Amino acid sequence: MTDVRNVVLVHGGFVDGSGWQGVYDALKADGYTVAIVQNPTLSLAGDAAATRRVIDGLDGPVVLAGHSYGGAVITEAGLHDNVAALAYITAFAPDKGESVNTLIAGFPADGPQPPILPPTDGLLLLDRDKFHASFAGDLPAGQAAFMADSQVPWGVEALGGPISEAAWRVKPSWYLVAGDDHMIPPPAQRAMAERIGAQTVEVPGSSHSVYVSQPAAVASLIKQAARG
């Protein structure tokens, strides 16, 4: 496989695509064409459709990268003919018939628990006061506070959306494990990466916001996927 020069970035729950700027800048500096999906995070089907539209707008093969819930989105949308490789960034990697909820149910009960508040009108938010420690522990307090105050509500339907067919079963995959993640436990990340047969890199001490705090490491993994 020749080098893929297009990258599509898919954000997860509670955030929008602006968090990818550091990764975007690193990839653009190396000559990649980069597109960012502003997925609504209301339903898995809607987010997969939004991702396919972005892929349709690019000429040629793409690396499809997803952070957190974005891993479920790329698993669903990654069967697109132009997707050459998948890059999971501390992300959920469900199989056919599974959902984010299915995977969360398997997390260790004695480990850190995501501080998700009870749903309001079918939408979820993280507890603002616990956002820094849980989601962005390796970011400055002010930056974490801004992310907490600019949260995008995450739809209950998105968490429950089952995968129709898992793209990682037919597309080569890469996985970045965040070593100090308090949202998706690192052991769960390692288990998902192993199950999907991903080439795996671990960034010690990094939080769930590794795509913001360690953009060079994330861009490096995506470039590995692009080189095949």
Secondary structure as the mmCIF struct_conf table of DSSP 4:
data_model
#
loop_
_struct_conf.conf_type_id
_struct_conf.id
_struct_conf.beg_label_comp_id
_struct_conf.beg_label_asym_id
_struct_conf.beg_label_seq_id
_struct_conf.end_label_comp_id
_struct_conf.end_label_asym_id
_struct_conf.end_label_seq_id
HELX_LH_PP_P HELX_LH_PP_P1 THR A 2 VAL A 4
STRN STRN1 ASN A 6 VAL A 10
TURN_TY1_P TURN_TY1_P1 GLY A 13 GLY A 13
STRN STRN2 PHE A 14 PHE A 14
HELX_RH_3T_P HELX_RH_3T_P1 GLY A 17 TRP A 20
HELX_RH_AL_P HELX_RH_AL_P1 GLN A 21 ALA A 29
TURN_TY1_P TURN_TY1_P2 ASP A 30 GLY A 31
STRN STRN3 THR A 33 VAL A 37
BEND BEND1 LEU A 42 LEU A 42
HELX_RH_AL_P HELX_RH_AL_P2 LEU A 44 ASP A 56
TURN_TY1_P TURN_TY1_P3 GLY A 57 GLY A 57
BEND BEND2 LEU A 58 GLY A 60
STRN STRN4 VAL A 62 HIS A 67
TURN_TY1_P TURN_TY1_P4 SER A 68 TYR A 69
HELX_RH_AL_P HELX_RH_AL_P3 GLY A 70 ALA A 77
TURN_TY1_P TURN_TY1_P5 GLY A 78 LEU A 79
BEND BEND3 HIS A 80 HIS A 80
TURN_TY1_P TURN_TY1_P6 ASP A 81 ASN A 82
STRN STRN5 VAL A 83 ILE A 89
BEND BEND4 THR A 90 THR A 90
STRN STRN6 LYS A 96 LYS A 96
TURN_TY1_P TURN_TY1_P7 GLY A 97 GLY A 97
HELX_RH_AL_P HELX_RH_AL_P4 VAL A 100 ALA A 105
TURN_TY1_P TURN_TY1_P8 GLY A 106 GLY A 106
BEND BEND5 PHE A 107 PHE A 107
TURN_TY1_P TURN_TY1_P9 ALA A 109 ASP A 110
BEND BEND6 GLY A 111 GLY A 111
STRN STRN7 ILE A 116 ILE A 116
HELX_LH_PP_P HELX_LH_PP_P2 LEU A 117 PRO A 119
STRN STRN8 THR A 120 THR A 120
TURN_TY1_P TURN_TY1_P10 ASP A 121 GLY A 122
STRN STRN9 LEU A 123 LEU A 124
STRN STRN10 LEU A 126 LEU A 126
HELX_RH_AL_P HELX_RH_AL_P5 ARG A 128 PHE A 135
TURN_TY1_P TURN_TY1_P11 GLY A 137 ASP A 138
BEND BEND7 LEU A 139 LEU A 139
HELX_RH_AL_P HELX_RH_AL_P6 ALA A 141 ASP A 149
TURN_TY1_P TURN_TY1_P12 SER A 150 SER A 150
HELX_LH_PP_P HELX_LH_PP_P3 GLN A 151 GLN A 151
STRN STRN11 VAL A 152 VAL A 152
HELX_LH_PP_P HELX_LH_PP_P4 PRO A 153 PRO A 153
STRN STRN12 TRP A 154 GLY A 155
HELX_RH_AL_P HELX_RH_AL_P7 VAL A 156 GLY A 160
HELX_LH_PP_P HELX_LH_PP_P5 GLY A 161 PRO A 162
STRN STRN13 ILE A 163 ILE A 163
BEND BEND8 SER A 164 GLU A 165
HELX_RH_3T_P HELX_RH_3T_P2 ALA A 167 ARG A 169
TURN_TY1_P TURN_TY1_P13 VAL A 170 VAL A 170
BEND BEND9 LYS A 171 LYS A 171
STRN STRN14 SER A 173 ALA A 178
TURN_TY1_P TURN_TY1_P14 GLY A 179 ASP A 180
BEND BEND10 HIS A 182 ILE A 184
HELX_RH_AL_P HELX_RH_AL_P8 PRO A 186 ARG A 195
TURN_TY1_P TURN_TY1_P15 ILE A 196 GLY A 197
STRN STRN15 GLN A 199 VAL A 203
TURN_TY1_P TURN_TY1_P16 PRO A 204 GLY A 205
TURN_TY1_P TURN_TY1_P17 HIS A 208 SER A 209
HELX_RH_AL_P HELX_RH_AL_P9 VAL A 210 SER A 213
HELX_RH_AL_P HELX_RH_AL_P10 PRO A 215 ARG A 227
#
